Amino acid sequence: MVRVPLTEAERERGERLGSALRAARGERSMVQVAAEAGISVETLRKIETGRIPTPAFFTVVAVADAVGLPLDALRDATSVSNAPPLSA
């Protein structure tokens, strides 16, 4: 199966997702959050850095639950209206 390349908007949304999850993680370690979410530390690292811009829904839910971030808040944090302006 050939995967269609992501658009710039999709990549930016992935970065916002990662940033929101990282901020919600706070001082907790990646190891602790990944274990609670049932994912590998490397997967969490890739999501937080935007290297996996479109993680599976249930992975996002598991991480959001692990860090106590409601899905509504996560949706708001990743929406285009909350995106920082693009650099010129």
N, C-alpha and C positions, 0 to 999 in steps of 0.2 A: 504494500500500500504506500502510495506516495503522499507525503504530507505537504499541504499547501503552505508556502512561506507566510509567516506572520506579517501583518501590516505594522507600520510604525505605531499606530494607535494601540494595537494589541500588545506590543512590547512595552509601551509606556504604562498601560493599565497593569501589566505584570509587575512593573517596577513599583507602582503605587500599592499594589497588593502586598508585595514583599515588605515595603516600608511600613505599612499599617500593621502587619503581623509582627514585625521586628519591634515596633514601638510598643505594641501590646505585650510583648514578651518581657519588656523591661529588663530588670536585673537577673531574671531567671536564665539559667544556662540553656544552650541549645540542646544539650544532652537530656536535660530534665524535660523540656517541652517536647522534644522528639519522642522520647520514651512514653510520655503521657498520651501523645497523639497516635502512637503506634506506627511511626515512620522512622526512617533512618535520619541520622544527623545530617548526612550529606544531602538528602532530599530537602530537609528544612533549610539548610544553607543555600541551596540553589533557589528555593522559592523566595527566601528573604532577599537575595541579591538580584532577583529578576531573571536568573538563568533558566528557570522554568516559568515562563510567563503565563502558561495556561495549565496549571496543575488540575488534576482530577477534582471534581466537586467534593467527593467524600474526603479527600485529603485536606482540602481547604476547611471543610466543616470540622474535621478532627483537630486541626491546628487552632482554629478559632476557638473551639471549645476548650482546648488545653490552656489557652492564654486568657480565657474569659472575655472574648470579644464577640458580642452579638453579631449575627450575620447582617442585620440592618445597618449597623455601624460600619461593618466591613464594606458593604455595598456603597454606602455614602463616601467612605474614604477612597474608594477606587473609581468613583464616577468622574466623568470628564469635567463636570462643573467644579470639582475640588482639585483639579490638576493644576500644578504650578505653571505659569506661563513658559512657553518654549523659549529657549535662548536664541538670540539672533545670530 
